[in-house]
Amino acid sequence: MIRRSSLPLRLLALCGLAALSTAAFSTAARADSAELVRQREQFPAVWELAKRDPTGSWAKLAAGLESYPLYPYLGLASLQRRIKEAKPEEALAFVKAWPNSLPATLLREAFLPELAKREDWKSYLALYDGATKNRELRCNALQARLALGQKIDFAQDFQSIWLSANDLPDACDAATSWARSEGKLAPTLIWQRIDLASTKAAHAGVVAALATQLTGADKTAAEHIALALRDPAAALKQAGAWPDAPRSRDAIAIAIERLARRDADAAAARWDAVRTQFHFDKDQQGRALRAIALYRASSYSTDALARLTALPADLADDATREWRVRSALAAGDFKATLAALDIMPAAQRDDARWKYLRARVLAKLGRKDEANALFRTLAGEANFFGFLAADQIDAGYTICSSDVPTDKVAETTLRKDKNLARAFEFFAIDRLSEARREWDFAQGGLDADQRRQAIVLAAKQGWIDRAVYAFNQGEDMRLYTLRFPLARREQIVRDAKDGGVEPAWAYAIIRAESAWTTDARSGANAYGLMQLLPGTAKQLAAAEGVSYAGANDLLDADTNIKLGTLYLGKVAARFDGSPWLGSAAYNAGPGAVDKWVNARDSLDPDFFIETIPYKETREYVSRVLAFSVIYDWRLNGAALPISSRLPRIGQTYEPPGEKVARKAVSCAATKTALAETAAAPAPVPTPTQSKAQ
């Protein structure tokens, strides 16, 4: 334990030792809401000062914050600001004062690279936490051990770092040089990494760099693989001069596969030119033929079904079998569709998607009894296909709901957890990224039951997305109240009606787009609960007279929902009000949906959904429609038939009135009901794939 008298005043402030104890984080210590409100008002200004003030005056202004959960972030901010001048003993004191905490971890991540620059290896190892997964920190630790004359075990300490599909950080150079000098990086191990880089990451640069560590034919073969990854067309032009050797054949298969992604016709022509020149093995043939067939199929080329049908069974995989079904469906050939379903192995065939399609195809072929037997089996499942099956046999919906049992003792214990306290406090002051980071850190110290209770506690405090992300498999799928929250009910019902869409559908879009993460921002630059693009929001706001000052306004839930429901209504109107086509357009963009409709407008809606080329959009539509059923039930105690939201293309859809008849929802006490899978598939961890236009 650190004594006050042994450290300077600034260091004591950094560590935050004054008046601190475990009890400071308990509910009792924070019972005075006025005190907590005062601390919340005081903290942000002091935190900002600690980040930029070189004099350390923040320490005096922090008086009264010693019991505040976020107090260690003041010392962390000050140390991070002056990391280049910080002393090792300051960092060690901080991590000892805040053991097993995220602030201590963040300080290590900031200060260890600085110690490595200083080549202060003794201090580095004193501060280093061997549990880190950070490759730079791990490699610097190895360099420290080498510098201090300590032994390294290659298999235990470095092999897992070396076998990476991506570039290694510069910090690993010393360990790599040591491994090479010790003869540990044999060609076999180099090829293992080349295989990882080529199959998992398609990282041509890594393969090219590794090729320089080989000699003779091995080096040439690795260079061929790097070229296949970087420029497949160029590789295939040169391939005729390559030797008929295993690694060269691998490079050709890789090049065919990668070329097929952008030009399946060219890939097919190149394959025809080389397939008789080289003795490809089954894996190499399969890699090339599957790629050509799949990319022909995804664009619904006229020869797609023939190519997939001709693919030998021992070269087929789940993806080619699925696309054989879709190609047959798109062609309206139900006999070929059934034949494609028949060749699926049991594990694939038993998925609800393919069981439902088998039943539908059997019905189309006049085999009603077989179809209805399958529909009855599926109708007990609370997912898109289960709801569709129930409609086929005019059955009610089966949704078995449960709740996490109340555990006051566990809740009291969790309220004393310092890491959770920091997560909840960041959430309370609307610092959501920091809140999630603390939350994730806290989960590592909890067992499964504690995690469930922590999620319940988070929901009580209004942090509803924690349940959406966590409860996505097994029995947790039944926690519908937590998984499908009715947040902002009055507003969403009002705005949805103003936008001309059903409230249950608006709720479903929010749930699918952001999983209720208010500050979500996607890789496509979409913002907020309903994942709107700033340009779209600006146009809508101007047209509808909604106040809008820029992209950050979309992180305000009220603004986002208002504009999002308006946009959803406009997208739906473009497709005759259709919820399923509107959902597809919300995800992939109206232009893409127009192309698909023009190509396959005669298909039944459920068949059309299965033929959507984009996997993301295909699953998005089924997820949103299933979520709509569940939210309808949550809002009204019963649900509209899911088939009513699937009008045929060109058929006008009108949102139902409040008094329209809905289907009964119950929990049938059957094995089928107990085996329900996803009330829809698990939520997307982050809304990075949203493409709302």
N, C-alpha and C positions, 0 to 999 in steps of 0.2 A: 504493500500500500504506500502511496506517495504522501509524504508529510508536507503540510503547507510551508513549513519553515525551510524546506529544501529547494523550493522553486521560487523564481521571481514572480512579482504580481501579475505581469502580462501572461506568463505561462499558467498561472492559476486561473486567470480569466479564460484562456483558451480551453483549458480542461473542464471548466465549469464545475469545480468541486464544491463551491460554497453552497451550503444549505441543501445539498442534494442527497436523496436516498431513494430507495425503491418506492417508498410510500409517496414520493412526490408525483409519481405517475399514476397513482391509484385514483379511483373515482372520488374518494373522500378528499384527497388533496386538491381536486379540481371542482369540488362541489360548489364553490362560490362562483357563480356564473359571472358576476360583475368583475371579479378578478380575472377570469379567463378572457372576458371581453376586452378588458384593459390591456392584457398581455398581447392579444391578437392585434390590437391597434398599435401597440408599441413596437412589436417585433419587426415588421417589414422595413421601417426606416432604419433601425439599428442594423439589420441584416445587410441592407444596401451600403451603409456606412462601413461595415466590416469588410465588404468586398473591395472598397476603393481607398479607404483612409489609411495612409502610411503611418500616422502618429499613434494609432491604437486607442484613440479617444472613444471608440465605440464601447470599450469595456466599462467606462463610467456610465454611459447611457443605457447599458444593459441591466443596470440595477433594477431588481423587481422581476426579472425574467428567469431567474435561476431555477424555478420550478416548472417553467414552461417546457413542454415536450420538445420543441424545436431549438432549445437553447444551444445544443452542441453545434448547430449549423453556424452559429456566430463565430465560434473558434475555428471551425473548418474553413469558413470563408476568409478569415484573416490569414490563416496559414496558406491557403491556396493563392491568395493575392501575392504573398511574398515568398513563394515556394523556392525561388532561387537563392534566397538568403536564409531560409529557415535552417535551424540546427537539428541534427538527428535527435537530440534529447527532447526537443519540443514535440516532435512527431511521436516519439515513443511514449511520452507522457500523455499525449492526447489519446492514443489508442488504448492505453491502460485505463484511462479515465472513462472511456466509452467502449468497453469490450463487447465483442460480438454485435457490433452495430454497423449500420450502413455508413454513417459519418466516418467511422474508423476505416472502413473499406475504401471509401472515396479518397481519404487522405493517403492511404497506401498507394492507390492507383496514381495519385498526383505526385507523391514525393519519391517513390521508388525509382522512376525514370531519372529524376534529378540526381539521386544518389549514384545511379549508374553513370551518368555523365561525369560526376565528380570522381568516379572510380573509387568510391568509399565503400568497398565491398563488405567490410565487416559490419558497418552500419546497415547496409542493404540487407544482409542476412538476418540481422537482429530485428528488423522491421517486417521482413517478408513473411507472408502468410502462405504456406504451401498449398492451401486449399484452392487458390485462385485458378481459374481457367484461362486467364489472360496469357497468351503465348509470349508476348514481349516480356512480361514480368517473370514468367517461368524461365525463359532463355537467359535473361539477365541474372537470375539466381544461379543458373548453371555456370555462367561466366564468372560469377563471384566465387563459386566453389573451386573452379579451375584456378583462378587467380590466387586463392588462399591455399592451394595445394591439396584440396579435398578430393576424394575419389568420386567418380560418377559411374553409375551403372547405365550403360547405353539402353538396354531393353526397358529398364524401369523408368529412367529419367528423361530420355530424349526420343526414343523410337516413336512414341505416340505423337509427339510434336512434329517429327520429321515426316510422318506419313499423313501429309495434308494435301488436299486437292488444290490448295491455293498457295500463293507466295508466302514464304516465311518472312517475318519482320527482320529488319537488319540486326536486331538484338540477338538473333539466333546464329549469326555468322561465326561467332567464337565456338559455339557448341558444334556447329557443322564442321568447322575446320578440325576440331579435336576428333570428331567421329571419323572423319576421312583419314586423319593421320593414324588413327588406331585400327584402320582397316575395317571399320564397321559398315561403311556404305558400299557394300558389294553390289554388283550389277543387278542381282535379284531384287534387292531392296529398292534400288533406283527404279526398276521396272514396276514395282508395286506402286510407287508414287506416280509414275507416268500413267499407269492404268487408272488410278484415282483421278488424276487431273484431266484425263481425256473422257472418262465416263461420267463423273459426278459434276465437274465444273466446266468441261469443255474449254479448259484454260490453255490456249496455245502457247502463251508466254512461259508458263511453268514447264511445259513439255520441252520447249526449245532450250530453256536453261538447263534442264536435266540432261538433255542430249549431249551437252558439252562435257558431261562427266562420264560419258561412255566412249568406247573406241570401236573402230572397224564397222562391221555390219550392224552391230547394236546401235551405234551412233547414227548411221544412215537411216535405219528403221525408225528411230525416235524422231529424226528430222522429218521423215515422211508423215508421221502421225501429227506433228506440229503443223505441217502444211495443210493436212486434211482438215484440221480444226480451224485454221486461219483462213484458208482459201480453197474450199473443196473443189471448185471447178478447175482451178489450176492444178491441184493434186491429181485429178482424174485425167487431165490432159497428159500429164507426165507418167501416169501409172503403167502405160504400155512398156516402158523401159525398166520397170522395177523387177526385181527377182521374185519368183514365185515362192516366197518365204512366209511363214506364219504372221510375222509382224507387218510385213508389207500388205498382206491380205487384210489384216486388221485396219490398216490405214485406209485402204480402199473402201471397206465397209463403212468406216466412220465418214468418209467423204460422201459416199452415196446417201447416207442417212442425213447428213447436214445439208446437202444440196436439195434433197427432196423437200425439206421444209419450205424452201422458197421457190422451187421449180421442180415439181414432181415429174413433169414430162422429160425435162433434161436429165434428171436422175435415172429415169427408166431407160432412156437411150444410152446413157453411159454404162449402165449395168449390162445391157445387152451386148455392149462392145467388149466388156472385160470378163464376163462370167465364164466364158469358155477358155480364156487364156490362163486363168488361175484356178487352182484346186481349193476353192473355198470350203471350209468346214461348215457344219450345220449352224453353229452360232453366227458365223459371218454371213452366211446366206440369209438366215432369219433376220439379222439386223438390217440388211439391205432391202429384202423383199417386204418386210413389215413396214419400213419407212415409206417406201414407194406406195404400197397399198393404202396405208393410213392417210397419207397426205393427198392422194387421189380421192379417197373417200370423204375426207373433211371438206373438200370443195365440190363434192357430189359429181365428180366426173362420170361420164357415161359408162366407162369401163370399170368403175370402182367395185361394183358388186361382183363382177366376173373375176377381177384380180383377187378379191378377198376369198371368194369361193374356191379359187384355184390354189390358194395358199395351202401347202401341205399341213396336215394337222399337227405334226411335230414342230413346225415353225411358227404356228399361230400362238398368240398370247391373249390375255383378257381384252386388251385394247382392240386387237383385230377382230375378235369375236363380237365385241360390242358394236364396232362400226359395220360389221357385216349385217347385224340386225338393223341398224339405222339406214344403211343403204337400201336394204330390201323394203323397209317401211316407206322411205322416200319415193321408191318406185311403185308403191302400192301393190307389191307382190307379197300377199300374205302367206302363201305356201313357202316362198323363199325365206320369209321372216321366221316362220315356225321352224324351218330346217336350220336356220342360224341359231335359234334358241336351243334347239335340240343338241347341238354339238358343244354347248357350254358345259364345263365340268360342274358337279353338284354344288361346290362352294360358291361358284359364280351364279349359277342358275337359281339358287335359293334366295338371292337378294330380292327384296320387295319389288324393285323396279322391273326385273325380268319376269318375275312371277305375274305381276300385273299385266305386262305386255303379252305374255303367253296367254293369259285368260282372255284378253281383248282379241287377240288374233284367233284363238279357238272359237270365240263367239262369231267373228267375221266369217269363219269357215263353216259355220253351222253346227259346231260341236258345243251346244249350249250347256249340257249337263256338266261336261268337264270344265267349262269356263266358270260356271256358277260355283262349283266346288272350290275352285281356286279363289274366286271372289270372296266366298264365305270365310276362307282361311285368312285372307288379307284384311278383311273388314275389322278385325280386332286390333289392328295396328294403328297407332296415332301418328301417321305420317301421310305425306301426299298421296302415296299409292294406296294406303289403307283407306283414306277418305274417299278416293275415287272408286275403290272397290265397293265400299259401302253404298255409294250412290248407284252402282250398277245393279245391286240386288235390293235396293230400296230399304236399306238397313240404317239404324241409327249409328251415331259415331261413338267409338269407345275411347274415352280419355280417362285414365286412372290417375288421379291427383293425390299427392301426399305432401306433408310438411316436415321440416326438420323439427324433431322434438325439442321443446324448450328445456334448456339446461342452465339454470340460474348460477350454479356453481361454476360451470365452465365460462359463462359470460363474465362473472366477477373476476376470474383468473385472467381472462383475455384482456380485460380493461386495465390490468396491471402490467401487461406486456409493453415494454418500452418501445419496441420497434413498431408494433401496431399503433401505439399512442401517437407516434410521429406520423404514421400513414394517415390516421384519422384527422390529425390536426392540419396536415397539409391539405387534405380534402376540404376541411372546414374553411380554410382561407383561400380556397379556389386555386391552389397550386397543384394542378392535377397530374402533371408529369412527375413531379417530385413525390406526390402521394402514391402513384403506381409503383415507382421505384422502391419506396419504403415498403409498400405492401408485398411486392415480390420478394424482397429480402426477408420480411417477417415470416413468409410461408415456409421458409427453410427450417425454422425452429419449431414448427407445429406438426402434430400428427394429424392423421386424416380426420378424426372427429373434431379436433380443434379447428382445423381449416373450415369445416362446415359451419361450426358455431361462429367463427370469425366472419364468414360471409353473411350469416344472418345478422350479426351485429352491424356489419357495414350497411346492409339494407335498411336497418332501423335508423341509421344516420343519413339515409338518402343516397348512399353510394350504391346504386342499383346495378351497375354494370359488372360488379364483381361476381354476382351470381350467374349472370348471363354467360360470362366467359368460363366459369369453373364447372357449372352443373351441366355437363354435356355428354354424359355416358352412363350406362347402367341404370341403377335405381334412381340416380339423381335426375334422370330425365322426367321423373314424375313431379318434380318440385315446380309446378306450373306457376304458382303465385310469385315465386322468386324469379323464375326464368322468363316470365312474360309479364313484367310489371305494367300496371296501368297508371304510370306517371303522367302528370299534366293532362288528366282526363278531360276536364272542361275545355281546355284550350284546344286539344287535338280534335275533339268532337266538333267544336265550333269551326276551326280552321279547315278541317276536312270537308265539312258541308259547304263552306264558302268556296272551296276549290272544286266542288262537284264530285268528290270521291267519298267512298265509304270510310268511316273512322277505323274500322278493323283493318282495312287495307293500308291506311296511312300508318297505323301502329306497326303493321307487318313490315312496311318499308323501313321504318326507323330501326326496328329490331334487326333486320337483315343488313342494312347499310352500315350502321355504327355500333350495334349491340349496346345502345344507350350511352355511348361515350361522347360526351358533349363537345370535347375538344378534338375529336377525330379529324385527321387530315390525311388524305390518301396520296399515293404516289402520282396520281393524276391531278393533284392539286384541288381535290374536292374537300369541302369543309363541313364539319358539324354533324348533327344528328341525322340529317337526311342527305348528307354528302353532296352538296351543291357546288358547282363551279362558280367562281366569282363573276365571270362574264355573264353567265346565265342569270345569276342573282341580280346583277346590275340591270339587265334588260327587264326582268320581271318587276323589280322594284319601281323602275321608272314607269312602266306601263300600268301598274296597279296602284301607284301612289303610296308605296310602302317606304318608310324611312330606311335608307341604306347608305352608309358612308364608305364601305369597302369590305374586303375579305374578312377582316376580323369580326365584323358584325355577324358573320355566319356562325361564330362560336357562341353567340347568344342564342339560347334555345328558343326563345320567343320568336326572334326574327327568322331563325332557320326553319322552324316548323311552319310559320306563316308562308314564307316563300317556297318551301319544299312542297307543301300541299297544293299551292297554286301551280307549281311546275308539274306535279304529278297529274293534276287535272288536265293540263294542256297536252301532256304526252298522251294521256288516255283518249282525249278528244280526237287526236290525230288518227287513232285506231278505233274509231266508233265507240269509244268509252270502254273498250275491252280491258279488264284488269290483267289478264295474262299477257296480252300483247303490250299493254302499257308497262308492265313490270319488265318485260324483255327490253323494251326501249329505254326504260329508266337506267338499266344496267349497261346495255351495249350501245345505246344511241339509236334514235329513230331511223337513221339512214341504213344501218345494218339490218334492222327489222324489215324495212321496206324491201331490201334485196331478198331476204328469206321468204317473205310473203309472196313476192312476185314469182319466186321459183316453185313454191309448194303450197299455194293457197287452197288447194282442194283437200288437203289432209285434215282429218279430225284433229281438234286442238291438242288432245293428249298425245297423239302421234307426232304432231308438228313439234311440240315441246321437246320430244325425244330426239328429233332430227336437227335441233339448233346446233350449228357447228361449234360454237364456243362452249367448252365444258363449264366455264364459270357462269355463263348466262343460263345455260340449260339447268344447272343446279340452283341458280338464283331464283328462277321462275318457280320451280317446284317448292323451294323453301318459302318464298313469299306467299304463295297460295296456301300452303299448309299453315303458316303463321296467321294468315287471315282467318282461317277457321278457328284457330285457338283463341285469337283475340276477339272474334265474334262471340265465342262462348264465354270468354272472360267478361265481356261487356254486357251480354244479354242473357247469359245462362243457357243459351242454345245457339245453334250455328246455321247459317245458310248452307245449303248443299254446295260443296266445292265445285260441282259440275255447273252450277248456275253462274259461276265466275269464269266459265270457259265457253263463251259464245263462239260460234263458228266465225271464221274470217269473213268480214263484210256484214255481219249481223250486228245491229245496234244494241248496245248494252246500256241500261239505265240503272243507276244505283237504287236498291230497293228502299222502300219506305220503312219507317220504324215498326209498323204493325205487320209486316210481311211474316208469313209462317216460317219458322225455323225448325231444324231437325233436333230431335232430342239427343242429348249427350249423356252417356252413363259409363260406369265402369263394370263391364261384364266380368264376372268372377270365373274366367276361363283361362286355360293355359295360354291361349292365344293372346288374351288381353294382358296377362302378366308378362308376356314376351315382347310387349310393344317396344319398338326401337326409338327412333327419334320422332318427337312430336314434330319434328322436322330435323334436318341435319344440324350438327353442332354449329354454333355461331362462328363466323370467321374471326380469328384472333385479332386481326386489325382490319379496318375497312380500306386497305390499300388498293383493292382491286375494283372499287366502285368506279363506274364510268358514266355517272349521271351527267347529261349534257346541258 
